[in-house]
């Protein structure tokens, strides 16, 4: 089922002939009424994210967005697509579905922010074996909340009900985002130089990476509802903390031209993601003692006996975004970030490393 554009239009009450018997679409496992109910529930919320550039209302076959970008002379569109991964398993276990949509939108927003772009619109894919409108509504309300916070329009999506494809009560999510940046302001990392400083901004937890390892370590030993003093909450609540967006803190600073590169710390860890945004021949020199590792990461490592190298390659370890700046301008950047209520920390620098190619590890 598609929302919001196609659900109301493309489905007829399909009847399939099987020998001398008939089988309705609902009896085959696809409930059109449930899809229409979900569309009814989300209409108002989805429309509340529309900017003046959104031209298509709910029910059309495609999303229409006016390509008008005030103040941008040479606009370049920037896109990204991602999912939430096995963090969804925690959502299923806790029967909590209103934050995973936020995770996905914020993840995608951060990805294009790393290119210097601001978001324009977002589209989602929600797939399940049996559609429960109440759960679908919670997920999509998460999209709506995060889109409004990031000033991004939610212009469409697809809700697919596929019997037999997913376990009872489970679903999968994916999302795509499109943003815009002035061509001359694209962050490619080409301006990064040896001696530039790495500034880390705190994460809110695991964000959306490393959950397969975290689940294997923690859920084989602890209850998801168990409270831990060191976490200040239950294990489930700690694992479900929303993947935060850095847009409101970082994007306004890009016009000052003091940030030479941005790395969103996802799969591959801090070093692996910084390597993606610096030129060949350079390497990040990280001071792993520069910040205090949050308790959840320490719990994962000690409980599972996870090697330090695996921790560094798998998790963000409390640093969700890394900014690369000219050493002479670091103090100004730190002041500006603190004014944005951030808690920036210098975590290292860029150094020369002849023979290194992107994607290396260490």
Helices and strands as residue ranges (DSSP letters): E 2-3, H 7-10, E 15-18, E 21-24, H 32-47, E 75-83, H 87-94, H 100-113, E 118-128, H 133-149, E 153-161, E 171-182, G 183-185, E 197-202, H 211-218, E 227-228, E 233-234, H 235-239, H 247-250, G 251-256, E 259-264, H 269-275, E 282-286, H 295-304, H 308-314, E 319-325, G 327-329, H 330-339, E 345-352
